[in-house]
Amino acid sequence: MSQEGLAAQLANMCITDARCAPQEVLVKVIAVSNQKGGVGKTTTVVNLAAAARRRGLRVLTLDANPQAHLSRHAGVGPDAVGLSALLRAAANLSLDEDMIRAVLDQERPDAVDCGDIIPAEGSLDDDSAVLLNVSGREQLLREVLAPIRDDYDVAIIDTSPGFDLIATNAWVAADAILVPCPPEVYALEGLAKLARHLAEVRHRLNPNLKVLGILLTLAELHTIDGRATSDALRAGAPWPVLRQVVTKRVAYRQAASERVTVDALDGELGRVWDRIAEEVLSDVREVAGV
C-alpha cells in the first residue's frame, strides 16, 4: 500500500459524534489501550509511571489484564489479591475503603518504583462472564477508584487486548486513553475498531472520555518502511500522534525479564520516557504543582 493510500485509510478511521464530543477535563486516570496485543501497553504503563514518579507525582497503577504482566513486572506475587476481588466486592455491594487499602499495602519484594499498584489475578479472566448480569457492571472500576482517587495525582491502567467488560470498565473509569501503536499497516487498521468503541462508550457511558494521543511503539525508524509508515500515520491518524517515539530496543525485553524500568539499563531510554511524560502528563503536573 502506498503512503497516500495508508494516510487516506487512517484519515477515515476517526468516527465522531457531535452529541458525545468530550469536554475539557483534568486527566487523572489514563487507560493505556489498544485492541491488539503485543503493542507495548505494559511497557508503556511501567515506564510512564516510573517517569511520573521521577517528576514527584503520586502514582497509582492498575493491572486490568488477566495475563498480569504489569503485576509481575512490578514485583507482585501470583497469589496477591487484586482487581478481580475488588470488582466482585463492588458488584456485591460489599466494597469498602479498608479492602482497597489492604490490596495496596501488600508486600512487593524488590519492587520497581512505578507507584502503588492494584494487581491482576488469574480470576480476572472470568470476570466478564461472572459480572455480566450485574446492574451497572460497566461502572464497577469507577466505584473501586472513587475512595482513593484523591490520594494520587495520576492513575494509569494497563488494559487487556479487545473490548471485553473489564476493558470497558477501564474506559468508563478513565478521563483519557493513550494508544500505543506500532507504525505497521495491520496494527494501524485496528484503530478503526477502537474508534468505533470509543464512540459507543462516549455516547452511552463516559461522554467526557478523551484521547491523549497515539504513542508510536516498536518503531524501526532506521528502515525506509519504518519511516514511511510512521510518516503516514502522523499525516492521517484519527488522533494526535505524540512527538516522541518508542523505538524497538532489546533493553525493553531485558528490563521486563529483570523486572526493572528501562532507565535502570539505559539512561537515554529513561530520558525518552521523561519526554513522553512531559507530553502526556503536562496538565497533571500543573495541578499537582510540580
N, C-alpha and C positions, 0 to 999 in steps of 0.2 A: 504494500500500500504506500502511495506517495505521501510526502509530508502534508501536502494540501488536502488530500483525502482524509488523512488521520485528523487533521485540525478541524475539518468540517464535521466529521463524526463526533468529535469531542464537543464541538460547539452545540450540537443537538442534544447532548446528554442532560443539560440543565433543565429540569422541569420545575416551573414556578407556578404559584397560585397567589394572586394578589390578596386573597382573603386571609391567607395564613403567612404572609411575609413576616419574618422575625423582627421584633422590636429590639432596640439597643438595650442590652442588659449587661450587668457586671458578670464577667466569666469567672466563676469559682469552681465549677465542675466541668471537666473536659472528658468526653468519651473518645478514645482512640479507636477508630473503627474503619474496617473495610470488609466487605462480604467475602473477600478472597483470603485464604490462608497463606502464610509464608511471605508476607509483605513487610514484616518488620514492626508489627504492632507492639509486641512485648519489648523489643529493643528500644522502641520509641518511648514507651512508658518508663522503663527503668532509667534511661539516660536523661530524659526530660525532667523526671522527678529529681534525679541527682543534681542536675543543673539548677533547678529551683531551690534545692537545699543550699547550694553554694551561694545563692543570692539572698539567703537568710529567710526564705519563706517557710511557713508551716505547711507541710505537705502530707496529704493522705493519698495512698494508692489503693485501688480496689481491683482484685482479680476476678473478673466475671467470665473467665474462660475455664471450662472443666478440665482442660489439659494442665492447668495450674503452673504454667511455665514462669509466670511472674512470681508466684509464691515461692517456687523452688529457687529462683534467682535471688530473691530477697532473703533467703535463709529460713523460710518457714518449713517445718517438717510435714510429712504426708498425713500425720494424724491430727493436725491442728483443726480447730473448729473455725468455721469461716462464713462466707456469704450465704451458702445454702441454708445453714441453720438459722441465720438472721432473717432470710426471706420467708422461711416456713413459719418462724415465730410471728412475723408481721402478718402473714396470712391467717394465723390462728388467733390474732389479736392479743398475743402474749408477749410481744416485744417490749423490752424496757431498756433504759439507758445503761443500767448495770450490765446487762447482757452484751451490749455493744462494746462497752469498755473492757469487759473480760476478754473479748476477742482481740481487741487492740493491744492488750497487755501480755499476750502470750510471748514466751521466750523465743528469741531468734538468735541462736549462736552464730557468731561471725557474720552478722547481718550487714549488708551494704547500706549506706546512708541514702536511702531514697524515701525517707519519711515513714510514717506509720502505715500499716497495711491491714486490710481486711482480705484474708486469703481465700482461695477457692478450695472446695473439697470435691472428691470424685462424685458425690451425690448431686452436685450442681448439674450434671448431665441429665438427670431425671426430672429436674425441677420444672421444665417447660410443660411436661405432662402432668406432674403432681399438682401444679398450681393452676392448671388450665381452667378449672371451674370456680376459681376464687373471684369474688366480686372485687373489681379494682385491681386485678392482677398486674396490670402494667405500671401501677403506682408503688409497688412494694419497695423497690430500692430507694425511691424518694423518701418513703417513710423511715427506712433504715438510716439515711443520711441526716434527716431533719434534726435529731437531738445533738449531733456533733458538728454540724456544718459550720457553725461559727467558731469552732476550735481551730480551723485551718484556713490558710489563705488560698489554697488550691487543692482540689481533689482530682486525681487522674485515674480513669477507668480503662483497664485492658479488656476489650470485648472479644468474644469468640467470632469466628467467621460466620456469615449468614445473618439471618434476621429472625432468630427464634425469640421466645418470650423474654429470656434473660437479656439478650442484646437490646430488645425494645425497652426493657426496664432501664437499661443504661442510658438510652437516648431520652427517655422521659425524665430521668433524674438530672440529666446534664443541662448546662447552659449552652454548650457548644460542642461540636465534634471536630476532631483533627483527623485527616485522612492520609495515612501513609500509603504510598502508591509507587511501585517501581515504574520507570518510564518504558514500559513494554506494551505492545499493542493489545495483547489479550488481557493484561491486568487493567488497562485503561477502559476496555469495553465494559467491565463490571461497574464502572462509575454510573452508568445509566440506571442500573438496578438500585444502586444506593440512592440516587437522586429521586427515584420514584418512592422508595420507602421513606425518605426524608419528607417528601410532600405529604404522605399519609400521616406520619407522626405529627407534623406541624398542624395539619388540618384537624386531627382528632384528639391529640394528647398533649402536645407541647408547642404551642404557637410561637413561642419565643426562642426556640432552638435555632442556633445559627451555626454556620460552618466557618471555622477559623481559617481553613485553607487546606491545600494538598501539600504534603511533605514528600518530596521525591526521595525514595529509599532504594537501596541496592543498585544505585546508579553506576554505570560504567562510562563515564564521560571521556575516557581516553579512546573510545572507539567511535567511528563515524556514525554507526547506527545508534549508539547510546546518546550521542549529542543530538542526532536528528529527532529521535522520539521525545527527548527532553524538550527540545525547542518547540516541537509540535504541540506538546501538552501545554506548555506555557502560552502558546498562541491561541489555543482553542478550548482550554479547560472550562468546565462549568463553574468552578470556584477559583479564587486566587491561589496561585502556587507560591509557596514560601521561597524567598531568595536563596536561603541556604539549602544545600543538597547533602544527603547522607550517601556517601559512596560505598560501594561493595568492598569490604575490607575483612581480612582474616581475623583482625583484632576483635570483631564483634562476636564471632564464634568462640574465640578464646575467652573472652570476658564472660560469656554465658556458661562455658564449661567451668571456669574458676569462680563463678558467682561473684563477680566484681563489676563495677561500672567501667565503661571503656576508658575513662580518663585515667584509671589506675594503670593502664597498659600503654596508653599513647596520649600524651598531653595535648597534642594538636587536635586529636579527635574530641577530647574533652572541651576544647575551645570551640569546636564546631557546635556542640550541644549548648554551650553558653550563648552562642549567637542565635541558635534556634529558640532558646528560652527568651531571648530578647524580643524576638518577633512574636512569639505565642503568648507570653505572659506579661506584656507591657502594661495592660490595664490593671492586672493583679498587683504588679509591683507598685504602681502609683497609689492604689488604695491602701496597700499594706505599709506604705511609707518607707519602702526600702530604696 
